[in-house]
Amino acid sequence: MRAKSNVIVPPGVTLGALGVLGFSFSLPATRLAVAGLDAWFVAFGRAAVAGALAIAYLALSRAPRPTVTQVRRLVVVALGIVIGFPLFTSLALTTQTSAHGAVVIAVLPMSTAIWAVVRASERPPLKFWLASGAGLVAVLAFVATGGGFSGSLSLADGYLLVAVVLCGLGYAEGGALSRELGGARTVCWALVVSLPVTIPVSLYTADFSRADTVVWLSFAYVALISMFLGFFAWYAGLAAGGVAKIGQIQLAQPVLTLMWSALVLSEPVGWPALATAGVVLVCVVLTQRSRVTSTTTATAQPVR
């Protein structure tokens, strides 16, 4: 008789992994989109489209309006995930490859963990910081040596690092707020709050003269998955499993993005990128074995 397995995957890990899977094609899709559309339009246009979908979702689900305090926190979320990360990654990918960007973005879990301490009152143990720090060192070494691609630190790398800082803030604040609003409603309200900015910028930068079918399909992906549905699972996972801990699952994202970059874009993926991705993949396993405590208690809300 075969022994039954007692391994149970926590809901937060499952939801977080689904979010990472959806996000893993974001950089290749953005790279394809900016080839035919203005980078500012890709960043703000995808948020505007997702914002329209968010209005429909909130109306159909009869979501209650957030409080004044929650609106202030939603502005912080929007600054990180709706404006900051899409804009700076779009600017970076006009000159840099998706494969290179994937490894630089591996700094994101450390950024999320730091913001989780500041904004979500979480307290990861020393083991967690050592594992996450090892991944950070590997990525910084990759960037400092040019990652085998450019040979020096470029402006695109600067854009990517700014994107990481802002996105980490958006993840931490959004994950904490999802305990009150639910994952889906948090991202939807953040998108709605951003519409007064995203719509005007989208209209001003709209130029479709070089856009073809591939460009539009790529734009549709970053609008529907990267900016909308992916966050339903991601924020629910952060709320259920803890921002710092679940955020480390994204260390696995570079591996998936490198695969997409090679298969879809035929971009060169050298041994420095593969070695760095391997290090961060080991680090994510170690961080998931750490127990993260919080100075506040809150009940995670279901996916809505």
C-alpha positions as a printed NumPy array, in Angstrom:
array([[  0.   ,   0.   ,   0.   ],
       [  1.364,   3.388,  -0.983],
       [  1.702,   5.873,   1.847],
       [ -0.418,   8.973,   1.57 ],
       [  1.38 ,  12.284,   1.138],
       [  0.961,  14.771,   3.95 ],
       [  2.329,  17.684,   1.937],
       [ -0.256,  20.462,   1.809],
       [  0.444,  23.603,  -0.176],
       [ -0.842,  26.685,   1.701],
       [ -3.465,  28.739,  -0.192],
       [ -1.212,  31.805,  -0.059],
       [  1.571,  29.949,  -1.868],
       [ -0.802,  28.618,  -4.534],
       [ -2.327,  32.029,  -5.208],
       [  1.085,  33.703,  -5.177],
       [  2.443,  31.167,  -7.658],
       [ -0.491,  31.786, -10.009],
       [  0.21 ,  35.498,  -9.851],
       [  3.905,  34.979, -10.622],
       [  3.019,  32.726, -13.558],
       [  0.853,  35.479, -14.999],
       [  3.507,  38.154, -14.377],
       [  6.325,  36.055, -15.868],
       [  5.378,  36.997, -19.446],
       [  4.96 ,  40.706, -18.626],
       [  8.473,  41.795, -19.651],
       [  8.496,  39.901, -22.985],
       [  4.999,  41.216, -23.75 ],
       [  6.059,  44.756, -22.859],
       [  9.152,  44.397, -25.04 ],
       [  6.933,  43.42 , -27.98 ],
       [  4.413,  46.186, -27.265],
       [  6.951,  49.052, -27.102],
       [  8.277,  47.982, -30.499],
       [  5.153,  49.489, -32.069],
       [  3.668,  51.742, -29.392],
       [  5.013,  54.636, -27.343],
       [  6.437,  53.43 , -24.019],
       [  4.306,  55.946, -22.11 ],
       [  1.174,  54.703, -23.884],
       [  2.003,  51.091, -23.053],
       [  2.447,  51.997, -19.383],
       [ -0.612,  54.223, -18.96 ],
       [ -2.818,  52.715, -21.668],
       [ -2.743,  49.268, -20.116],
       [ -3.774,  50.8  , -16.785],
       [ -6.594,  52.733, -18.452],
       [ -7.948,  49.588, -20.107],
       [ -7.645,  47.649, -16.857],
       [ -9.323,  50.564, -15.076],
       [-12.38 ,  50.246, -17.323],
       [-12.553,  46.53 , -16.513],
       [-12.155,  47.381, -12.827],
       [-15.192,  49.682, -12.9  ],
       [-17.275,  46.868, -14.41 ],
       [-16.04 ,  44.367, -11.815],
       [-16.709,  46.667,  -8.866],
       [-20.191,  47.452, -10.179],
       [-21.107,  43.809, -10.771],
       [-19.764,  42.721,  -7.378],
       [-21.477,  45.686,  -5.667],
       [-18.27 ,  46.532,  -3.875],
       [-18.64 ,  49.068,  -1.043],
       [-16.675,  52.265,  -1.426],
       [-13.354,  52.389,   0.427],
       [-12.963,  54.697,   3.395],
       [-10.949,  57.916,   3.209],
       [ -8.019,  56.197,   4.922],
       [ -8.209,  53.29 ,   2.488],
       [ -8.269,  55.689,  -0.47 ],
       [ -5.033,  57.25 ,   0.754],
       [ -3.474,  53.796,   0.912],
       [ -4.849,  52.971,  -2.545],
       [ -2.981,  56.003,  -3.91 ],
       [  0.241,  54.452,  -2.58 ],
       [ -0.668,  51.139,  -4.237],
       [ -1.38 ,  52.929,  -7.519],
       [  1.923,  54.804,  -7.386],
       [  3.738,  51.477,  -7.22 ],
       [  1.885,  49.01 ,  -9.443],
       [ -0.276,  51.139, -11.742],
       [  2.149,  53.946, -12.612],
       [  5.689,  53.321, -11.321],
       [  6.441,  49.766, -12.372],
       [  4.714,  49.823, -15.794],
       [  6.256,  53.177, -16.731],
       [  9.867,  52.489, -15.785],
       [  9.898,  48.941, -17.179],
       [  8.421,  50.222, -20.453],
       [ 11.12 ,  52.903, -20.685],
       [ 13.837,  50.359, -19.887],
       [ 12.655,  47.815, -22.437],
       [ 12.847,  50.264, -25.313],
       [ 16.637,  49.742, -25.215],
       [ 17.248,  46.657, -23.051],
       [ 16.328,  43.014, -23.596],
       [ 13.571,  41.244, -21.699],
       [ 16.063,  38.583, -20.544],
       [ 18.342,  41.183, -18.955],
       [ 15.374,  42.939, -17.357],
       [ 14.115,  39.676, -15.907],
       [ 17.219,  39.164, -13.81 ],
       [ 17.378,  42.776, -12.622],
       [ 13.73 ,  42.542, -11.55 ],
       [ 14.755,  39.638,  -9.298],
       [ 15.617,  42.346,  -6.744],
       [ 11.853,  42.885,  -6.355],
       [ 11.255,  40.286,  -3.594],
       [ 13.836,  41.969,  -1.354],
       [ 12.22 ,  45.345,  -2.035],
       [  8.831,  43.87 ,  -1.171],
       [ 10.171,  42.375,   2.059],
       [ 11.677,  45.694,   3.169],
       [  8.44 ,  47.524,   2.448],
       [  6.531,  44.752,   4.256],
       [  8.428,  45.686,   7.42 ],
       [  7.774,  49.401,   6.913],
       [  4.173,  49.305,   5.658],
       [  2.736,  45.914,   6.714],
       [  4.358,  45.56 ,  10.178],
       [  5.871,  42.165,   9.354],
       [  8.997,  40.827,  11.058],
       [ 10.872,  38.197,   9.012],
       [ 13.537,  36.163,  10.9  ],
       [ 17.291,  36.303,  10.283],
       [ 17.174,  33.131,   8.153],
       [ 14.725,  34.848,   5.82 ],
       [ 16.93 ,  37.937,   5.39 ],
       [ 20.044,  35.828,   4.76 ],
       [ 18.318,  33.857,   1.992],
       [ 16.717,  36.927,   0.435],
       [ 19.976,  38.87 ,   0.766],
       [ 21.871,  36.155,  -1.077],
       [ 19.485,  36.531,  -3.985],
       [ 19.901,  40.3  ,  -3.9  ],
       [ 23.721,  40.059,  -3.946],
       [ 23.581,  37.714,  -6.922],
       [ 21.385,  40.125,  -8.865],
       [ 23.474,  43.18 ,  -8.012],
       [ 26.591,  41.338,  -9.157],
       [ 24.799,  40.536, -12.398],
       [ 23.882,  44.192, -12.926],
       [ 27.33 ,  45.508, -11.943],
       [ 29.072,  43.294, -14.492],
       [ 26.576,  44.074, -17.227],
       [ 24.969,  40.644, -17.02 ],
       [ 27.004,  39.451, -19.953],
       [ 25.077,  41.791, -22.25 ],
       [ 26.124,  45.45 , -22.086],
       [ 29.317,  45.406, -20.041],
       [ 28.327,  48.374, -17.864],
       [ 25.511,  49.766, -15.767],
       [ 23.081,  51.457, -18.138],
       [ 20.237,  53.954, -17.872],
       [ 17.863,  51.061, -18.526],
       [ 19.188,  49.318, -15.407],
       [ 18.481,  52.507, -13.463],
       [ 14.897,  52.525, -14.758],
       [ 14.483,  48.881, -13.759],
       [ 15.786,  49.472, -10.23 ],
       [ 13.432,  52.44 ,  -9.746],
       [ 10.608,  50.211, -10.981],
       [ 11.598,  47.596,  -8.399],
       [ 11.532,  50.067,  -5.489],
       [  8.128,  51.46 ,  -6.434],
       [  6.632,  48.064,  -7.207],
       [  7.807,  46.653,  -3.878],
       [  5.979,  49.505,  -2.161],
       [  2.827,  48.796,  -4.177],
       [  3.005,  45.082,  -3.388],
       [  3.484,  45.59 ,   0.344],
       [  0.787,  48.238,   0.721],
       [ -1.61 ,  46.358,  -1.547],
       [ -1.01 ,  43.034,   0.189],
       [ -1.721,  44.575,   3.587],
       [ -4.795,  46.421,   2.291],
       [ -6.093,  43.21 ,   0.689],
       [ -6.686,  41.864,   4.207],
       [ -9.409,  44.495,   4.473],
       [-10.744,  44.831,   0.929],
       [ -9.851,  41.505,  -0.681],
       [ -7.251,  41.031,  -3.413],
       [ -9.468,  41.708,  -6.426],
       [-11.1  ,  44.819,  -4.974],
       [ -7.765,  46.266,  -3.905],
       [ -6.278,  46.239,  -7.394],
       [ -9.589,  47.366,  -8.929],
       [ -9.921,  50.38 ,  -6.647],
       [ -6.247,  51.257,  -7.239],
       [ -6.891,  51.231, -10.989],
       [-10.004,  53.387, -10.605],
       [ -8.167,  55.892,  -8.4  ],
       [ -5.517,  56.167, -11.135],
       [ -7.907,  56.862, -14.023],
       [ -7.666,  60.691, -13.783],
       [ -3.968,  60.259, -14.625],
       [ -3.893,  57.187, -16.858],
       [ -6.622,  58.27 , -19.296],
       [ -5.191,  61.733, -20.209],
       [ -1.637,  60.405, -20.587],
       [ -2.903,  57.509, -22.725],
       [ -4.78 ,  59.841, -25.05 ],
       [ -1.844,  62.24 , -25.339],
       [  0.703,  59.514, -26.187],
       [ -1.519,  57.41 , -28.462],
       [  0.159,  56.737, -31.816],
       [ -0.911,  53.557, -33.581],
       [  0.911,  54.073, -36.898],
       [  3.517,  51.34 , -36.183],
       [  1.275,  48.909, -34.292],
       [  0.609,  45.495, -35.834],
       [ -1.241,  42.387, -34.627],
       [  1.632,  41.149, -32.451],
       [  1.949,  44.555, -30.814],
       [ -1.764,  44.69 , -29.988],
       [ -1.837,  41.131, -28.661],
       [  1.121,  41.964, -26.417],
       [ -0.591,  45.129, -25.224],
       [ -3.746,  43.131, -24.511],
       [ -1.719,  40.731, -22.364],
       [ -0.155,  43.421, -20.193],
       [ -3.537,  45.125, -19.81 ],
       [ -5.658,  42.049, -19.046],
       [ -3.204,  39.74 , -17.236],
       [ -0.265,  41.821, -16.002],
       [ -2.354,  44.799, -14.872],
       [ -5.642,  43.135, -13.936],
       [ -6.264,  39.407, -13.476],
       [ -2.753,  38.566, -12.279],
       [ -3.24 ,  40.838,  -9.284],
       [ -6.445,  39.069,  -8.267],
       [ -4.397,  36.012,  -7.32 ],
       [ -1.243,  37.888,  -6.279],
       [ -2.8  ,  40.226,  -3.729],
       [ -4.996,  37.455,  -2.342],
       [ -1.857,  35.359,  -1.896],
       [  0.029,  38.188,  -0.162],
       [ -2.896,  38.747,   2.196],
       [ -3.266,  35.063,   3.035],
       [  0.387,  34.075,   3.401],
       [  2.121,  37.311,   4.406],
       [  3.618,  40.003,   2.187],
       [  7.288,  39.306,   2.9  ],
       [  7.096,  35.517,   2.631],
       [  4.795,  35.158,  -0.38 ],
       [  6.631,  38.018,  -2.072],
       [  9.73 ,  35.829,  -2.226],
       [  7.96 ,  33.44 ,  -4.615],
       [  8.663,  36.051,  -7.244],
       [ 12.327,  35.112,  -7.06 ],
       [ 11.284,  32.281,  -9.377],
       [  9.938,  34.725, -11.962],
       [ 13.296,  35.404, -13.69 ],
       [ 13.592,  31.723, -14.579],
       [ 10.184,  31.755, -16.262],
       [ 10.805,  35.098, -17.965],
       [ 14.169,  33.945, -19.31 ],
       [ 12.395,  30.941, -20.798],
       [  9.76 ,  33.142, -22.465],
       [ 12.448,  35.555, -23.71 ],
       [ 14.36 ,  32.743, -25.373],
       [ 11.313,  30.951, -26.818],
       [  9.242,  33.928, -27.969],
       [ 11.786,  36.691, -28.583],
       [ 14.825,  34.539, -29.449],
       [ 16.884,  36.673, -27.084],
       [ 20.32 ,  35.386, -26.042],
       [ 20.354,  33.997, -22.509],
       [ 23.979,  33.648, -21.418],
       [ 25.442,  31.736, -18.496],
       [ 25.543,  34.809, -16.158],
       [ 21.759,  35.147, -16.415],
       [ 21.198,  31.413, -15.956],
       [ 23.575,  31.26 , -12.985],
       [ 21.918,  34.241, -11.314],
       [ 18.456,  32.811, -11.921],
       [ 19.578,  29.527, -10.378],
       [ 20.816,  31.268,  -7.238],
       [ 17.594,  33.185,  -6.726],
       [ 15.544,  30.03 ,  -7.302],
       [ 17.377,  28.326,  -4.423],
       [ 16.828,  31.424,  -2.287],
       [ 13.059,  31.337,  -2.8  ],
       [ 12.935,  27.788,  -1.432],
       [ 14.852,  28.85 ,   1.665],
       [ 12.648,  31.889,   2.298],
       [  9.496,  29.756,   2.156],
       [ 10.858,  27.664,   5.025],
       [ 11.119,  30.727,   7.261],
       [  8.359,  31.753,   9.606],
       [  7.42 ,  35.426,   9.344],
       [  5.655,  37.096,  12.264],
       [  3.624,  40.3  ,  12.348],
       [  3.192,  42.992,  14.942],
       [ -0.464,  43.278,  13.929],
       [ -3.138,  40.68 ,  13.391],
       [ -5.667,  40.676,  10.615],
       [ -7.99 ,  38.226,   8.98 ],
       [ -7.264,  37.505,   5.326],
       [-10.178,  38.111,   3.003],
       [-11.164,  35.638,   0.273],
       [-10.585,  36.336,  -3.408],
       [-13.281,  38.705,  -4.624]])
